[in-house]
Amino acid sequence: MSIYRSHSCNELRKKDVGKKVLLSGWINKKRDHGNLLFIDLRDNYGITQCIIDKENSNFSTLEKIQLETVIKVDGEVVDRSEETVNKDINTGEIEVSIKSFDVLGKCKELPMPIFSDQEYSEEIRLKYRFLDLRRKKIHENIILRSKVISFIRNEMNKLGFLEYQTPILTSSSPEGARDFLVPSRLNPGKFYALPQAPQQFKQLIMVSGFDKYFQIAPCFRDEDARSDRSPGEFYQLDLEMSFVEQEDVFNVVEKLLVNTFKNFSKKKLLKEKFPRIPYKDSMLKYGTDKPDLRNPLIINDITDIFLRDDIKFDIFKKLVKSGSKVRCIITKETKNKPRSFFDGIDKWAKEQGASGMAYFTFDKDKEVFGKGPVGKFFSKEAIEDLMIKTGASIGDSIFFACNEEKNLETITALARNKIAQDLDLIDENIFAFCWVTDYPMFEKDKETKKIKFSHNPFSMPQGDIDKINFDKPLEILAYQYDIVCNGIELSSGAIRNHIPDLMYKLFSVAGYNKNQVDQKFSGMINALNYGAPPHGGIAPGLDRIVMLLANEKNIREVTMFPMNQNAQDLMMNAPSEIGEDQLKELGISLKLKK
């Protein structure tokens, strides 16, 4: 038996009544009933109620001790009376009568109460993260994270994958987010980069003849924080496979995610075979490449309707003639919704920077008509055709907007979510996965108008390689895919380009010459010339998986020591200034902007 405890604070039961025990933990709560002092003692495993009466010489001392002080209790397990049994904790049928105690770790006045459900500022929570982590919900989240990682490792082994580690200090890469750079003392003026992902290394592992690789990989990106993205660093389940096609990757990932989500959540899976949605369709039907399939609303393109002579909605007709598109959302059986519902959506759209959302309801008296502010601009025949095109019925309503395609995708995607929330259409007890496939290989930069990679530059283009029309790069599709759950992108992946000549050609389209490719990707491009197998992979975000399983909206709640929105560690005071001696040793001088 340890000198600190014979049992954990979640271990004692009715069968243990009469035993002499040692317990150690934090004072979670105290309740003073005059002659009796009740203490909830907490450790990593649970809570045990301890009692001490006024006759005990330790009573007054224990009465004054600060919450969250660490103590050791020497006592005896006793029965609780039937009316005092606490069914909310595993040890609720017993309590420990304190004979003596020792203070193991004193506690100052707390900057935030551990036992409270009160929310505190990010600054306080992150500065005192070690206290924040004691709170029940976040403590359980971190334990869940550990269990998920262990489960995934076991599942990957079952699927025939072996875990390998890749370097943390590597070279800078020109694509993706900004690198974190590390100066080299032994090579003055040169820098390592922390890996944004083990992308090149995992491909090199395939070239090395290892068939199935995975790693719980740390990744580092100098980018802004979001609710579903930690600034600075994050972890992903990185995996790669040789001699595979896209469908082989899908099958492995689906098995893994289905098993993981079934094991750690009581929520239902909408489909265990994940739908495949081409990127073009996703942008049209959902306005985004991160569709939330729990939402049943679909976006329809109705641009051609506004070319009709029997539609007099001139504002939209003029915009369409100048190249704009019109897209709509049908809401089922909303005829009897109050005017405030419809006007609310229109007002909301204007608040988002759009010109608003026009609307009317499909109604019928002697003949069909549009009931609402703009319904009068549509003929009976136009409304009937609109119903056929969108699948609308009498009693349904239509919201529509007109704009340039990219702007239109943004507002209709937001409107789709807003309307679904207002109508309470989203089932929060469902996980809805899907694959978004067939991404374009290239896209045009909005500012520079230059062609650039839209996704991973190491991806394999689709179709017969000898017949690819490089003169029309925006038409080239790639074997690139994202996996999405409930509107959150978990990962991007691809079948890789393992043909050096083809890689040079694709990079040339994006403005890189052969020397630049050789310099930036020397390790990989060289390796591909020595017998590279067809291969592909993906890297689901571990933090995001745990966030979904924990029912959290912010990734900070499932990360042990996150940074704040400015990529600062308030607890450890990082980043910090470096002394002149250390800078001199590295051959670095600073010129800071005033």
N, C-alpha and C positions, 0 to 999 in steps of 0.2 A: 504493500500500500504506500502511495506517495505521502510525503509529509504535508502536502497541501490538500489532498482530497482522496476520499475513498470512493466517491461517486460523483457523477456530473449532476448539474442542476435539473436534468431532465430524466433522471434514472430511477429515482425512488418511487416505490409503489406501496400499496396496502400490505403486501406480503413482507415488507421491510420494517413494519411497526415493531418497536422495541430494540432496533439495532442502534449501536453507537456509530456515528458517522462523522466524517470531515467533509465539509463543502467549502469551496472557494469561488469567489466571483465578485461581481459589481453590485452595489446596492442600487437596485432599480427603482424601488419605491419604499416609503416608510409610512405607516399609519399608527398614530399614537392614540390609544384608547384609554389613557390614564394609567391604569394598572398593568396594561399589556401593550407591548410595542410589536407591531407586525412589520417584518422586513421581507420584501421580495428580492431574493438573491438570484442574479442572472449570470449565466455564462454563455458560451457559444451554442450550447445545446438546448437550453430552456431556462425555466424559472422554478424555483422551489420557495414556498413561503416558510419563513422562519419566525419564531416567536420567542419573546423574553419577557418575564414578569418583573414587576417592580422590586420584588424581594431579591432579585439577582444583583450582585454588587456591580455588574457591568452595565446595568440598565441605563443609568444617567449618562455614561460615556457614549454608549451606542446611540442614545437618543439625540446627541448633538452632532453626530458625524454627518458630513456632507454626502449628498447623493453622488453616485458614481465612484465613491471610494471602494477600493478593492480590499475585501476582508476574507479571513478564514474563520469558519464557524465549526466549533466542536459541540456536538449535541446528540440528541436522541430522536429517532423517528416516532411520531405519535399520530394517532388517528384524528381525523377531523370529524366533528359531529356532522350528521347527515345534512342539516340545514346550512352548513358552512362549506360544503364540498364545492370546489370550483371546477366546473366541467370544461372550461376554456383552456386549461393547461393539463398536460399529461400527469403531472404530480399533484393534481387537485384533490385527491382523497387523503393526502397526508400533509403534515407539516413537521418541521424540525424544531424541537425545543432547545434553545441555545443554553449551553452550560458556560462556555467561554468563547472569546473571539480574539483575533489578532488583526491589526491593520497591516496589510501587505503593500498597499499603494495609496498614498494620500491623494485627495482631489481638491483643487482650488475651486472657487466659485465658478460655476459653469457659464460660458458665454451663450449657450443654447441648451435648453432642457432636452435630455435624450428621450424621455418618455412621452413628450408632447407631440401631437399631430400638427402643431402649428408650423407653417412654412416660414423659412428664413431666407434671407437674401443669398444669392450665389456667393458673394464675397465671404460672408460668415461661414457658410457651409464648406467652402473649399479651403479656407484658412484653417479651419478646425475639422478637416476631413476625417481624422481619426475618431472624433466624436460623432460626426455625421454617420459614419459607418457602423456605429453601435445601434443606431435606430433600427427598429424591427424590420421594416419593409426593405430598406436598402441593404441591411445585413443579409436578409434572405435572398435578395437579388444576387449578391456577390457569391453566395453559396450555390445558388442555381447556376450561375455562370461556370463555376468550377465543375459541377456535375455534368453540365452540357458538354464542356470540353472533354471530360473523361469519356462520356458516352460516344461522342463523335470519333474520338481516337479508336475506341473499341469497334465501332461500326466500320470505320475505314479499313481497319485490319481484316475484318470479316469479308470486306469487298476485295481483298487482295492487294491493298495499298500498303506501302512501307513509308515510314516517316524519315525524312532527311532534312538536315539544316543547311541553310544557305547563308552566305556572308552578310554581315551588317555594314561593313565598310566596303563600298564599291565605287563605281564611276558614275558621274552625272549623266543623265539621259535627257535628250532635248524635247521629248514629248511629255504630255501629261501635266501634272501640277508642278509647283516650284519644289526644288530639292532643298533639303537641309544639308549644309556643307560642313565638313570637318577638316580643318587645316592639318597638313602633314608636317611634323617636325623634321623627319628624316628626309623629306623631299620639299625643301622650301619653295614657296610660291605655288604649290600644288595642293589640291583638295580632294578628299574623298566625298562621296555623297551617301547619305543614308538611303536605303532602298525604298522607293515608292511602292514597290511590290517586287517579289523575287522573279519577275517575268523572264528575264533572259536566263537566269540560273536554272529555272525549272525546265526551260527548253533544252538547255545544255545537258541536264540530267537525262532527258530523253535521248539526246544524241549519244550520250555515254552508254546507252544500252540498258538502263533501268526502265522497267516497263510501266510501273504505276507509282507515282510519287504523291505524297501529301505532306503538309506542314501547317501547324498552327503558327502562322507567320506574322511577326510584327512588321508594320508598314509605316512609313514616315512621309508626310506631305505637308508642305508649308502652305496651307490654305485656310480660308476662313471657316469658323465654326458654324454648324447647323444643328438643329435638334436631332438629326439622325447621323451626324458626323462629328467626331471629336477633332479638334484642332491638334495638329502635331503628329499624333500617333494613333494607330488602331491595330486591331488584329483581324486576320482573315483566315479562313480555311482554304489554303492554297492547294490545288491539285492539278495534276497533269497525267495524261495517258498516251501511250504509243499505239499506233496502228488502229486508230479509231476514226469514226465519222461523228458528225454532230449528234446523231441519235444515240450513239453509245455514251457520250457524255451526259445527255439528258437522262438516260436510264439510271446511271449511277447516282446522279444528284437527286433525282426524284425519290429513289429508294432511301437515300440518306435522310432527306428532309422529312419525308413522310414518317419514318421511324422516329426521328428526333422529336417532331412536333406531337406525334401521338403519345410519346413517352412522357413529355413534360407539360402537356396542356390537356385540359378537358374540352377545349374548343373543337368543333368539327372542322374537317377539311372539306371545302366545297367540292373539290375533285381530287382524287389521288393520282390520276393521270393528268398532268398539268396541260392546259390548253396552249397551243402554239399560235401566236398572233404575229403576223408580219408587221414590221415597223411601220410601213405605209398605212396599213389598216388601223394600227393602234393610234396613230396620230389623227386619223380621220374619225374613228368611232369614239375615241376617248379624249382626244386633244393632247395626249401625252404618251410617252413611251414607258410610263410607270402606272399603268391602269389599275384601279381598285375594282376588281371584279365582284366585290360584294355589292357594289352599286349597279342596279339593273338598267340605269338610264344609258341610252346610246345617242351619240351625235350623228346627225344625218346632213349630208351636203344637198342643199336645195337651190344651188346657184342657178341652174337651168330654168327653174320655175319663173325666175324674175326676168327672163327674156320674153315672156308671153305678153301679148298686147292687152289681155283682159286682166292684167294686174296693174293697178294705178299707183302703187307705192313707189313714187318717183325717186325719193331719197335713195333707196336701195338700188333701184334700177340704174341710176346714174353711176353709182359706185361700182356696180357689176360691169357696166360697159367700160369702166376704166381699169378693170382687172381684179377688183375685189371679189371675195367669195361670200356666200351666205350659208351658214350652218344653223341647225336647229336641234332642239331637245323636246321630245314628246313626253308629257306627264300623263299617266293613265288615270282616268276617272277623277279629274280635278274640277269638273264643271261647277260644283257647288262650293268650291273654295272662295273665301271672301276676297273682295277686291284688294284688300290690304296685302294678301299673300302675293299676288301678281305684281302690284306696285312695289312691294318690298324687294323683289328680285330685280326689277328695273333700277331702283334706287341703288341697290347693292352694286350692280354692274357699273354704274356711273362712278361709284366710290372707288372701284378698281381701276379707273382710268379709261373705261370703254364709253361708247356713246349711249349705252343702255342696252336693254333687252326688250325688243318688241314682242307682243304676245296677243293671242286671242284663243278662245275656246271653240272647238268644233261642236256646233249645235244644229238642231233641226226643228223646223216648224213644218211648213209644207215642203220645204226643200232645205238642203244644208246651207249653213251660213257661218260666218266667223263672228262670234260674240266677243266683243272687246274693242279697245281703242282703234286698232288698225284693221279689224276684220272687214270693214266696209270697202277696203281697197282691193279685195280679192273676189273674183266672180265665183259663182256656184261651181262652174267647171274646173276652175283653178283649185278651189278648195278640195273637190273630189279627187283631182289628180294628186294633190298634196297628201291626202289621206292614204292613197294607194302607195305613193312613194315612201312614206314614213311608217306605214302600218298603224296609223292613227284611227281611232273610232270616235263615234259621237259620244260626247262627254269628256273626251281627252282635251288637253290644252297643248299649245305650241309656244315655245320661246325661241326667238331667232335673233341672230346678230350678223352684221356685215362688216368686213374689214379685210386688210391684207392677210394672206394665209397664216403666217406665223403669229401675228397678233390675234387672229381669230382662234387659232388653236389654244392659245393661252387663256383667253377669256371664256371660251366654251368649256375647257377643262375645269376651270374654277367654278363656272356656273353649274356644271354637272354635279360637282361635289356639294355646292351650296344648296341646290334644289333638293338633292337626296337627303341632306341633313334636315332641311326644313320639313320634308315629308316623312322623315323618320324611316327611310328605306334601307339603311345600312345595318345589317345584323352584326353586332360586335362580337358574337360568339362563333365566328367563322374565320378560318384562314383560307384565303383565296389566292392560290399560286397561279402563275402563268409564265410562259416563255415569250419574250419578244424577240423575234428573229429577223433575218434578212435586212440587217442594217446597211445603209449605203457605205461604201468604202471611203468615199470622199465627201466633203461639203465645202461650200464657199464661205470664207470668212466675211462676216458682215462689214467689218471696217476696212480691211485691206483688199477685199474682193479676190484674194488669192485662194487657190485650191489647197485644202489641208485634209489630213486624216480625220474622219469623223469619230473614230473609235480607236481600236488597237492597231498600230501600224504593222504589226507582225501577223495580221490575219490573212487567211487564204481567200482570194476572190472566188466568187461562184462562177460556174460554167466552164466551158472548154477553154483552157488557158491559151491555146493557140488562136482562139477567136475573140478574145477580149478586145474591145474597142477602146484603146487608151485615149483616143481623141475626144471621147465623151465620158470623162471620168465620173461625172455625177450620176451616170446610169449604172455604174459598176456596183453590184451588191457583194457583200462579204459573208462568209460563214462566221458571223458575229452574233452574239445572243446575250440577252440579259435575263435574269430570273427576278421576278417581282412578286411580292406578297403584300396584299392589302394596301397597294399604292406605294410601297417602299421598295426601292431597288436593293436587292440583296447582293447582287454580283453582276459583273460582266465577264464574258468568256468568249472563246473563239477556237475554231480549228486553225492551226498555225500555218503560216507560209514557210515551208521547209525547202524552197527552191531558191537558191541565191540569185540567179539571173532575174527571176520574177520579182524578187524583193528589191533589187536595184531599180527595176523599171517602175515599180509602184512608188518608191521613194522619189524618183525623178519627177513623177507627176506632182508630188507635193513640194517640189523645189529643192530637193537634196541631190547633190552630185555624188558620184561613186566615192570620191575621196572622203566626203563628209560621212557617208554611211560606214565606210571602212574605219574611220576614226572613232565615231560614236558607238558603233556596235561591233568593234573588232573581234571580241571573243566569240560572239554568236555567228556573225557572218562567216568567219573563218571555219568554225565548227560545222556549219551547214555544208561546206564543201567536202566533208569527209564522211559521207554516208549518213544522212539524217532521215529517220523514219517519219512518215506522216504522224502527226500528233496534235493533241488539242486538250484544252482544260478550262478551268473556271476557278473563281476564288470568292465564295460567299463570305460576306462580312459577318464575323463572329459576333461583334458587338450588336449588330442589328438583329441577328437571330435571337439573341438573349433578350433584347429589348422587346421584341414581339412576344416571346414566351412569358415575359414578366408583366405584360400589359402596361408597359411604360411608353410615354410619348417622347421622352428625352433620353438620349444615349448615356448622358451623364449618370443616370440612375442605375446603370448596370456596369459602370466602369469604376474600378477601385479608386484610382487617383487621377481624375480628369483635370485638364486645364480649364481656365475660364475662357470667355469669348475672345479675349485678346491673346490667347496662347500663353498664358502665364500660370505657373504653379505657385499659388499664393501660400501654400504650406511650406514649400522648400525654397521659396524666393527665387524661382527660375523663370526666365533666363536672368543671369546675374552678370555684373561687370567682372572683367578679368584684369588682374594686376599687370603693371607694365613689364615686370620681369618675365611673366609667362608669355605675353605678347611678343616680347623681344626674342624669346627662345623660338617662337614660331615664325619669326620674320614678318610680323604683321604690325602695321600702324593703322590707327583709326582716324578717319575724317568724318565726323558726325555732322549732319545737317543741323544748323541752328534754327 
